[in-house]
């Protein structure tokens, strides 16, 4: 599948930025589902959780929408990380069930001092649904732990394993 892509480079990665980016991906997915009512439901699609392989290999993270997530799974056997799965499920709840679900996140430090973000679904009633957990995250992480930082500096935020380097403004 040939696709158009954009590179958005926010000045920092924090909770507000992550909320904005996941809401943007959710809205793109809503539009896709509105235009493609026969698209598979997330839990029936076969897609499984996996770390973001681009991020773990040092390439910038890619925030794939539903059709590209499905294509990567069917063509390459590549799963999806928490932000892709949560944005898909939120869109599905909004479009197919008319529920005001939204993406939410937790933050924690890993043993190396890196800040990790985990994205999940906050349902309209306030309950949490974690598509990553439902689609195999616990088993995947146990079998494929995040690598220890080699050349990465400690204390940098990560979404699916990518370090976020804060630089003072103005950039030099």
Secondary structure as UniProt FT lines:
FT   HELIX           15..35
FT   TURN            37..38
FT   HELIX           42..44
FT   HELIX           53..56
FT   TURN            57..58
FT   HELIX           66..71
FT   HELIX           72..76
FT   HELIX           82..97
FT   STRAND          102..109
FT   TURN            111..112
FT   STRAND          115..122
FT   TURN            124..125
FT   STRAND          128..129
FT   HELIX           131..134
FT   TURN            135..136
FT   HELIX           137..143
FT   TURN            154..155
FT   STRAND          157..159
FT   TURN            160..161
FT   STRAND          162..164
//
